[in-house]
Structures are given as structure tokens and as C-alpha cells.
Amino acid sequence: MTIVRMEVTTHEIELDPPFQAAWDPTPRTAFPVTIVRVFDSGGAVGIGSGGTLADLHEYQHLFVGEDPLDLDRHGKVIANISFHGARMWPLDVAIWDLAGKLADRPVWQMVGGRSNRVRPYLSTGTHRSVTETVESAEQALAVGFGAIKLRFGRPSLDDDFATLAAVRSAVGSELEIMVDCNQGWRMPWDTTPTWTLEIARTVGVRLDELDVFWMEEPLHRGAYTEMATLRSELNVRLAGGEMTRDSHEFSALLDHGSLDVYQPDVVLTGGFGGLASLAAAVEAAGALFTPHTWGNGIGLIANCHLAAGAAASPYLEYPSDGSQWSIDRRDYPLVKPMVPDADGMLALSEEPGLGLELDEERLNFTKISVRTYSERD
């Protein structure tokens, strides 16, 4: 079998009401999704999604005509491309989906086979009022979630802590709470300085008092030594790595002992092969591996395969936040949305590859562009 064609389609739905992300003051009025399909000479198709894959036209010759089962080779090539240009990891996801279909094995088995289930935590994405945030946490608990992530970044830290304290008071010890400080990276326009070690330390002490499960991205992503210092001073776990780009950066985090919780995203960095190896290294270091996955349902399913199959992840991020970020919005490319089962778990099937089915009718209706790559240069 050889790869004979790749197709990239872009789709978009209107968001009404808009999505007001905690990390971006500009309301999102549309949700674009890019899907890559990789076709082999026998007619099988692999599916991935994530970034725009804008540079793929420059590198199509590196994949068309190649063996889709040469996964290690493809991962190394995609790592090289992602250094020189756009993050190309959705292509890795599609190739692994295709390889799973050819081998008649689900991806979670291919990356380790440890389990086909992982417990989700509800990941909120907006800043709501105290009352609304408490109601969201109570509802999460009522429907079976064991944990919820809240976002800091309100006009003042006092506002953030008032919301957190109200949630803790309402749910007691029945619900784990994570807090995302959003200091690891900035939107392109945002020149606000990230927190200093002193600020992060002060926040962390208060999070300890409120029994927070982890403190996410309290410092810039490259502050390896400072994060190690902070980690040694606090009881709350330190989490990060969602936008980390290269494998050597994860090695630096491990070498410095910077984090308790590592959060790479398979559609943003590393791919399945690279992150399965990283998961083993993280666990050998006594830390936790639990992928970031804020995007559409295809990326969520891909990260679920990684977390369940390659790691003993205590939780997996599950983005959902009322009408602004509903499951229907998040998973609109899919026939079946990814939802927890009766036990509150995300469960994967024995279907080969990623085991997902695209809603082709809806995708045709929302399609805004098509790019096809089928020739070796």
C-alpha cells in the first residue's frame, strides 16, 4: 500500500451566542475546523484534524507514494516540518488512523493498549459570574464528573479567588478542582507580562489552602528553573506543556523537574509515537501525563486514544461550557459526539483506527474550501 492522495477541507459554523474565551477578549462568532484525509492505494482513508495545515503544499512530495505503515518515518518528517513551518501534527493523526484501519487495530492498542477508558474532567472556557460558575460545577457533579477546571484571568485575582472559593464551598470535597492560570503563552496581540515567581508563589499558596488538584501554567512555558523552584515550595501540583512545540522542550521540563502534570496535545506536538514515548518518560519520573485537548471532537478522540492506551492518565480534558461551548458545537464534524458513558468514563471501541465517523452531510453544508495533494514533486 502507498499513500496516493491527501485532501484538506475547511468547514465553519456560526456561533450564536458567541464564545467568549477566557484567554481572548474578542468574542468568537464562528468555529472553523480543518480536516485532513489521507488515502491509500487500496481505498482506505485516515482522518485527522487540528491546525490549518497551510504549508502542506510544500511538503506533499514527502508523503505521497510512501508506505502509510512507516509510522516512525512519518513522525520524524512531520517533526522536521513543524520546526520549519506550521504544526503539521493533524497529518500524523490521520496517518495513524489509516494505519489502524489497515492493521485492523484501534489506535489505543497501537500506542500501548493499557486501557480503552479514561475519566474526563470538565474543562470550562469562559469567565462566568460567581453564581453561574457554582451552578456549572454543581451540574458537573450531578452528571458524574469527578473534576472541573476553572479559568483565572478576571479583572483581579480577588475576583478569581472569590469564584473559586464559592465553588469549593458549594461542592466540598466531592469534586476535584483544577485552576488554569494561562501564563504559559500569550495570544499574538497580547503583550501583557506573564506572572513573576513571586506572584505565582502567592497564588499557589492560596490554591493549596483551597485544595486545588493542579495549578496550570503559572509561569511562562520556558521558565524551567523557576517552575522547579515553585514546585518544590508548594503542595499543589504544577501542570503545563499544552503548547510546547519540540521534544527537547519536554526533555528540559523533565530534566529540571519543572512539572507534576504534563499536558501535550497530539494534534499540536509529538504525534502518537512521540507522545507515547513521552508518556513513558513522564511516568518513569513519577509525574502525571494527561493531554490538553481544546478543539473539536476529532482531536478529543485522538487524545483519548493516547491517554487511555499509552498512559495511566488520571483525567482527560473534556471541553464543554454551556451554550457558548456546547458538545454539539465542539463535535459538529462527527455523527456521534464524544460523551461520557454511564460510569462517567470516556470509552473507546474496538473499531480500527480512531473509530470515528464523520457527518459528511453536515460537513458538505459547512464546507468553505478544499485542497487536494496527489503528486510527488
N, C-alpha and C positions, 0 to 999 in steps of 0.2 A: 504494500500500500504506500502511496505517496500523497502528500498534500497537493491538491490541484487548484484550489481556489480559496480565497478569503473574502468575506463580504462584511462591510461595516455599515450599519444603518443607524440613523439618529432619529429619535422619537421625542415627542414633547406633549405634556398635558398642562392645562391651565390649572393654577392653584387659586381657588376661591373658597374660603378665605386664604389670603397669602400665608406663607410660612415665615414667621419672624424668628430666625435662628438667633440663639443667644450669643453667637460669636460674630454676628454680622448685622449691623443696624438697618441694612437695606432689605426690605421685605422681598421674599422670593415669590414671584407671581406665576412662575412656570417651573416645571420639573423636567429637564432634558435627560434622556437615557441613551447611551450609546451601546449597541450590541454588536459583538463580533462573532461571525460564524466561520468555522474552518471546515472545509470539505475535503474528503479524501477520495482517492480514485475508485473506491468501491461504493461511494454514495453516502457514507456515514458523515454526520455533521456534529461538530463540537461547538458549544456555546459559552461565551464569556461576556462580561460587562464590567464597566468601571469608568476609566477616563475616556477622552475623545479619540485616542489613537491617531492623532493628527499627522504623525510622522510616518505612518505605516507605508505610504507610497515609496519612501526612500529605502525601505528595508524588505520589501515583499520578496525580492530575489533570495533572501536568506532563509525563506520558509517554503515557498512553492517549489515542488519537486523533492522535498525532503521527507524522510520517514516520520510519520506522526508519533511513532512509539519511541523515538530517540529523545526522551524527555529531559535527560541531563543536558544534552547538547542544546536543546531549545532554551532551557532555563539560563544557561550561560550566555547565549546570544542575546536574550531579552535583557539580562543584566547589563551587558555591554551597551545595548541600545538605550536603556533607561539612564545610563550615565551621560550619554551624548545628547539625549533629547527628552521627549515626553516619556512618562512612565508607561511602559508597554505591557504591564502585567495582566490585564484582562485577556491578552492573547495567550498567555500561559494557562490561564483558567480554561479557555476554550480548547486548547490542545490536550490538557489533562481530561477534560470531559470527553473529547473524541477518543483518547487512548483508553479510557474506561469502557467506552462503548465497544471498541474493538476487542478488548480483553474480556468483556462481559463481567466487569467488576465495578462496584461503586468506588468513587474516589476515596471515601473514608477508609476502605480496606486497603487501597493502594498506598496511602500515606502512613499506614501503621496498623490499622484495624483494631485499635484499642476499644472502641465503642462506636455505636451509631446514634448516641444520645448525649445531649449536653443541656444543662439548665440555663435558661436565659435570664438576664436581668433587664428590667425595663429602663431604657435609656431615653430620658426626656431631652428635648432640644430647644425649649423656649424658656423665657422668664415669665412666669405667671404670678398672679397675686398670691399672697400667703394662703388665703382660703382655697383658691383653685389648686395650688400645689399640694396642700394637705389632702384635698379630695382626690387628686390624682394618685397619691401614694396609698390612700385607703382603698381605692378601687383596684390598684395593682395587687395589693394584699388579698383582697376579696376574690380575685380571679385566679390566684395561685402563684403569683410571682414571689420569689424569695428575696429579691433585692431590687433597688431602684437607684438610678444615677440622677443627681441634681446638678444644675449648672450654676456656678458662681459667675459674677460679672455684672451684677446690678449696679446702680449708681454709687453704692457704698458697700463696703464689707459688712457693715452693721445690718444692711438690708438682706444680704446673703445669709448671715447667721440667724437673723430673725426667722427667715423662711425655713432654714434647716432645723432650728430648734423647735419650731411649730410642728414640722413633720415628725421629728423624733418623739415629741410628746404625744402625738396622735397614734403612732404605730408601735411605740415602745420598742421592745427587743424582737418583735415578730418579723421585722423587715430589715435586712441589711441596707445600708445607705452608702453609696459612693458619691464623691464630690469631684467634679471636673473643674479645675481652676483655669483651664485654657490659656496657660502661659507658655506652652511649648513652641508655638508658632503663631504667626500673625497673617491676617488677610493681606493681599498685596498693597492696599492703600493705607494700612494701619501702622503708624509709626510709634504707637504708644510703647514705652519701655516695658519689658517684662519685669516681674517681681524680682526684688533682691532676695538674697538668702535670709536677711533679717525679716522681711515681710512674710516670706514663705514659712519661716520658723514660727512666727507669731500665729499665723493661720493654722498651721499644723497642730500646735498645742491645743487650740480651741477645738479642732476636729477630733483630737484624741479624747477630749472631755465629752464629746457627743457620740463617741463610739462609732466613728465612721470607718467603713471597711477598707476603703483606699482613698488616697488623695492623688488625683490625676493631674499630671503636668503642672506642678507648682513652680517650675523654673524652665528656662529656655532649654530646648532639647539637647544642646551641646554643652550644657553646664555639668559635665560628668562628675567632677570633683565636688562641686557644691551639692549636687544631689546625693552623693555618697555621704557627705557630712550631715546633710539634713536627715537622711535615712538613719544614721547612727544616733541621732538625737531624739527621734520620735518613735512612738509606738504604732501610729497609723502607717499602713503600707503606702509606699510610693509607686505610682503607676505611670507609664509613658511608652512612647515609641510608635504612636499611631501614624505619624507622618515621616518617620525615619526612612531614609532613602536607600542606603547601601548596607551591605552585610558587615563591613568593617565598623560602622557606627554601632551596630548591635554588639559587636565584639568589644568595643570600647566601653559600652554601658556595662557589660558583664565583667570586664576586667577591673573596672573601677568599683563594682558593687553598687551601682547607682540606683537600681530599682528592685522592688519586690514583685512587681507585676509588669510583664512585657506584653505590649498590645499591637503587634504588627498586623497589617491588613493584607490579605493575599492578593487583592486587586491593586494594591499600591506599592508593594515591595516584596521581593524574595521569591514569589511564586510558591507553588505547593512543595516542590523539592527543597528549596532553600529554607522555607519556614518550618518544614517538618524537622530538618536538621537543627534549626534554631530552637525549636520546642524542646528537643532532647537536651541541648546545652543549657537552656534555661532551667529545666527541671533538675539537671545534674548540679546546678548551682544553688538549688534549694529555693528557687523563685517560682512564680506562677506564670503561666502562659495563657492569655485569654484575648483573642483577636478583637481589634477595633472593627466595626462594620457599620458605618453610617453611609447608606446609599440605597440602592434598590434591592429587591428581593433576590436577584441573581447573586450579587455579592454576599448577601446574608447567607444564602445556601452554601456558597463556596467556602466561606469562613466556618460554617457549621461543620462541613466535612473535615476541615483542617483541625478544628478544636476537638472534635469528637474522636477522630481517627488517629491523630498524632500526639495528643497531649491529654493530660488529666485536668482539663480546664474546669475550674470551679463554676464559672459562669461564662456566657457568651452575650455580647451586647445585642440588644433587641430594640431597634429604634421604633418608637411609637409615642405620639404626643397629641391625643385628642384629635379634633378635626383638622388642626394645622398639619399634622403629620400622621395621617391615618394609615392603617395597614393596606387599604385599597390603593392609596396614593403610592406608597412605597413599593408595592408589588404589582403595579399595573401591567408589567410585561408578562406576568405569569397566569396560567389557567387557574392554579391553586396557590393562594398566598401561603407563606410560611407562618404557621401559627403553632403555639404550644399544644401538646396533647392533654389528655385528661389528668395526667400526673404533673402537668406544668413543665414538661420537657420538650425540647425540640428534637424530633426523632427523624432519622434518615432511613430510607428504604433500602432494599437490596437491588434496586434498579441500577443498571450500569451507568457509569459516568456520574454526573451530578444529580441525575434522576429528576430533572425539572422539565416542564412542558411550557413552551411559550404560547401566549394568547395571540396567535397570528392575526386574528380578525382585528383585535384592538390595536396591535402593532401596525397593521396596514393603515388603520384610520388615523393613527398619531404620527406616521412616518413623515419626516421632513427632508431626509437626504439618504442616498445610497451610494456607497463607493465599493467597487469590485476590483480585486487584485488577483490576476490569474496567469501572469507571465514571469518567467525568470529573465532578469536583465543580463 
